Amino acid sequence: MEASEVRRAVAVARSVASALGLTADDAVVLQNSNKLTLRLLPCDVLARVAPEASQVAQFEVDLARRLAGAGCPVAALEPRVEPRVHARDGFEVTLWTYYAPVTPGEVPPADYAKALQRLHAGMREADGVPTPHFTDRVEEAQQLVASRERSPALSDADRELLGDTLRRLRRVVGERGAPEQLLHGEPHPGNVLTTENGLLFIDFETCCRGPVEFDLAHAPEEVGEHYPGADQELLGECRILMLAMVTAWRWDRDDQLPDGRRLGLEWLGQIRAALARDGLGGRH
């Protein structure tokens, strides 16, 4: 969010919390991207604020409640207020439990894999939730790359590389015929909290259906080695596909990720190296 939008979003979050009897004299910005994540004080509540047009908040609330009921390792909604979406002044606000971070350090891959396995098990129980297929998300990236208007800074060679990689890997992964289920969509380390209650997953707006290897592709490489039954060849293909997708987003003219363009260039190099290493590079 832009600075002016951030100020409005913070004011709305504090107003919503106050109206619910939670004292929110201050707000600390924890993350700012397509939505704003705040720690409200002194009530110590986590507020997520998204533009009302995105309409993802209700889905996240409903799914989080369902997954928590299935025993999944997910962050909980704030228990002191009704678990619902609060729409105000063009924003959607949801209130969640704030988890104080424990001693920082790399999460052991075996623990990460075990938590993700538990999440997937619970998601199989919640499999009636309507979500897009992972190929729908790939197609969104393809459309972005194909549009010079939406990605004007992308060079012709890089546009061809990304478009070809997305198209081929989407087909290759789909033709594997692996079992599919409800997935988190982006269970990377930024969406995993290390808490006194263990590892907890957050941010479910990217949920989709697909093979578990598509989720594993977002986690550190060592995690896949500890996930029972993971198809390592399919996982390697999913990693390249995932990298091509997130690289495409960095070239969106409206991308707001800090340092996103530098990351986009760095990831293009990683894609070329991965394609060459795995024999999928063709003329790239």
N, C-alpha and C positions, 0 to 999 in steps of 0.2 A: 504494500500500500504506500501511496505517496504521503509525504509528511502531513499535509492538510487533512487527508483522509484518516491518517493515524490518530490525529487529535480528536476528530469526530468520533472515531471508533472507541477510543479510550473513554471519552465522556459518556457515550452510550452504555458501555459495559459498567461503569461506575454507577450510572443512574439505575440500570436494571438491578444490580446487586442491592443498592440502597432501598429500592422499592420492595425488595423481598426480605428486608430486615437484616441484611448483611452490611457491616460497616466497611466501606471501601473509600477511605480517605486518600489512598495512593494507589498507583498502578505501575508495575514494572514490566516493560516490554521484554518478553522472553524470545519471541520469534516474530518476524514480519516477512511474509511472502504474499501468497494470494489471500491469506487470512492472517489475522493478528492473534497472537497468543499472549495473554497477560497474566501476571500474578497480582491479584487484588489484595490489598492490605488495609487494616490489620485482620480482616476476616480470613485471610489465607485461602483464597479460592482461585482456581485456574479458570480464566474466562477465554473462550474462543470466539472471535468476532469475524464474521464473513459478510461480504456484500449480499444483500437479500436476493439479488438476481441469481446467485450461484445455486441456491436451493439445495445445499448438501447437508445442512445442519440436522434436519429432521431424520434423514437417513442414518446419519452417524449416531444420533441419540437412540433410535430404535434398535440399530444393530448392536450398539454397545450394551444395551440392557439385555438383549437376547443372548449375546456371547457371555456376559457375566453370569447369566442364569445357567449356562451350560458349563460353567467352571473354567472358562478360558482366562488366560493371564492378560487381562485388559484393564486399562485405567477406568476407574469408577466415576460416575457422575457425582456431583456434590450432593451428599445425603440430606443436607439441611433444607433443601428447597425441592419443589416438584420437578421431576426430570422432564423438562420440555424445552422447546425453542422459544426464545423471546424476541419477537420482531419489533424493531423500533428505529425510526429515522433512517430507513434504508439499509439497516443491518440486521443480521441474525446473530443472537448471542446465546451461547450454551455455557453452563457452569459445571465444572468438573472438580474432582478432588485434586488438591495440590500435593505432590509427593516431593519431599525434600530429597535432593540428590545425595546418594551415599558417596563414600570415598571414590573419586574418579579412577578409572583404570579400564583397560581393555576387558570386555566381557569374554570369559572362556568360551571358545567355539562350541564345546559340548553342551554348556548351559544354554547358549543361544539356540542351538538346534533342538534341545529338549523343549524349550519354551515355544518355539515355532511349531513343533510337532503337536504340543498340547493345543495351541491355537487352531491348527488345522483340524484336529479331532473335533473340537467344539464347533468349528465352522461346518463340518459335515452334518452335524445335527441341525444347523440353522440353514440348511441348503435350499430352503424354499424362498429365501430372500431374492427378489428380482434384482439382478446385477448384469452389467454388460459382460461380454466375452472378452478375454484378453486381446483377441484379434481386433475388437472394436477400438481399443486403446492404441493398437499399432496403426490402425487406419487413420486415427486422428493425427498421429505423428506424420504419416505419409502425406496427408492433405496439407499439413503445415509446410513440409519440405517442398511440395509441389507448387506452392503459392509464393511467387516472387514478391507479391504485395505484403504477405504476412512475414516473410523471412528475407527482407531485401539485402541484408549484409552477407548472406551465404553465397560463397563463390560457386561458379558453375561446376567445378570439379568436385567440391564438397557436397553440393546438392545431389549430384549424380551418385556419389558414394553412399550417402545416407539413404536416398530413395531406393537404390538397388539393394542395399543391405536389409532395409526394412521389408522390402517385398520378398526377397529370397528367404530370409530367416522366418518370416511369418509363415511361408508355405512349408518350409522344412520342419518347423516345430509342429505345425498342425498335422502334417502327414505322419508324424510319429504315432499318433493314435493313443497317446498316454491317457490314463484315467484323469478325469477332470472333476473339480469341486470348487466351492467358494474359497476365494483367496483374499488375503489382505490387500495385495496389489503392489505395495511398496514397503515391505518390512525391513527397510535399511536401518542402520544404527541410529539415525536421527529420529526414527519412529519407535524406538525402544527405550524405556525408562529403566534405569537401574535403581531399585528402591529397596527398602527394608523388607518389603513383601516379595522380593524377587524381581525378575524381569517382567515388565508390563508393556504391552503394545498399545499405541495410540494412533490416531488419524486414519479413519476408515473410509474416507471419501473416495479412495482409489480402488475399492473392492471390485473384484471381477471374478469370472470363472475361468479355470484353466488348470494345467498340471501343476503340482506343488513345486516343480522345478522352476516355474516362472517366478514364484515367490522367493525361492532359495537364491535365485540369480541376483537379488537385491542385497543379500547378506554377504558378509566377508567370505572369501573363498573357502576358508577352513571349515565354515559352518556346514557346508554341503557334504563334507567328508564324514560328519558325525550324524547326518540325518538318515535314519534307517530306510533302506529301499530306494534311495534317490538314484535316478538314472544319470550317471555322471556325464555321458555323452550328450544327452538331452540338456543337462544343466549347462554344459559349455555353450551350446547353441543359444540357450535362453539368455546367458550372460551377454553375448554379443548383441542379441536383439534388444535387451534391456538398455545396454549402453547406447545403441543407436537411437532409441526412443528418448532417453533423457538428454542426449546431445541435441536432438531436434528441438526440444523445448527451449534450449539455451539460445537458439537463433530466432525465436519468436520476437518480433519487434516490441511486444508488450511484456516480455519476460522481466520479472522484478527480482530475480535471485541475485543477491550481491555477488559481484565478480563472475556473473554468469557467462559473459562472453569469453573470458580467459579460460574458464572451465570447458566451454564448448570447443575451443581450439585444442586444448589438451586432450579431450576425449576423442576428437577426430583422429589424433595420432594413435591413441590406444585402439581404436576400431581397426585402423589399417594394420597395426601390429597383430591384433588378434585374428583377423581374417587371413593374414599371411601365415601365421603360426598353425592355424587349423586347416589350411588348404582351401579356404572359402573365398579367397581374395579376388579371383578372376584377374581382370586387367588392372584392378586397384591395388 
